[in-house]
């Protein structure tokens, strides 16, 4: 267990809130406001859990992101 979580949401307040709560609980947190950035972060380091918004602006939404992450690692919890 590596204790790291990736949060993906286009709303800055949600990212800040989840980051604050999860860090207080001892998790290492990375944040992305777009799915494409989340994929880059996920490829760079392993995450135990990915928390993502479903509706996001841009080329990819949360469902697309889940499919891409599953293709990279089908064991990660999303």
C-alpha positions in Angstrom: 0.0 0.0 0.0 1.6 3.3 -1.1 -1.0 5.6 0.5 -1.3 7.9 -2.5 -4.4 9.3 -4.0 -5.0 11.2 -7.2 -7.9 13.6 -7.2 -9.3 14.9 -10.5 -11.9 17.7 -10.6 -12.3 20.9 -12.6 -13.6 22.8 -9.5 -10.7 24.2 -7.5 -12.6 24.4 -4.3 -13.4 20.6 -4.4 -9.7 19.9 -5.1 -8.6 22.1 -2.2 -11.2 20.5 0.2 -10.4 16.9 -0.7 -6.7 17.6 -0.5 -6.9 19.1 2.9 -9.1 16.3 4.3 -7.0 13.5 2.8 -3.6 15.0 3.8 -4.9 15.3 7.4 -5.6 11.6 7.3 -2.0 10.9 6.3 -2.4 10.3 2.5 -0.1 11.6 -0.2 -2.3 13.6 -2.6 -1.8 14.7 -6.2 -4.4 16.9 -8.0 -5.4 17.5 -11.5 -8.1 19.7 -13.0 -8.2 17.9 -16.4 -8.3 14.3 -17.3 -5.2 14.6 -19.6 -3.1 15.9 -16.7 -4.4 13.1 -14.5 -3.2 10.5 -17.0 0.3 12.1 -17.1 0.5 12.0 -13.3 -0.7 8.4 -13.2 1.9 7.4 -15.8 4.6 9.1 -13.7 3.8 7.4 -10.4 1.6 4.7 -8.9 -1.6 5.7 -7.1 -3.6 3.5 -4.7 -6.8 5.3 -5.4 -8.2 7.8 -8.0 -11.1 10.1 -7.1 -12.6 11.7 -10.2 -15.4 14.0 -11.2 -17.6 12.5 -14.0 -18.4 15.8 -15.8 -15.4 17.8 -16.7 -14.7 20.2 -19.6 -12.3 19.3 -22.4 -11.7 16.3 -24.6 -12.1 13.7 -21.9 -14.7 13.4 -19.1 -14.4 11.2 -16.0 -15.7 8.1 -17.7 -13.1 8.4 -20.4 -10.5 8.9 -17.7 -11.6 5.8 -15.9 -11.2 3.7 -19.0 -7.8 5.1 -19.7 -6.6 4.5 -16.2 -8.0 1.0 -16.2 -6.0 0.3 -19.4 -2.8 1.4 -17.6 -3.6 -0.5 -14.3 -6.7 -2.6 -13.9 -5.9 -3.1 -10.1 -6.2 0.6 -9.1 -9.4 1.6 -7.3 -11.4 4.4 -8.9 
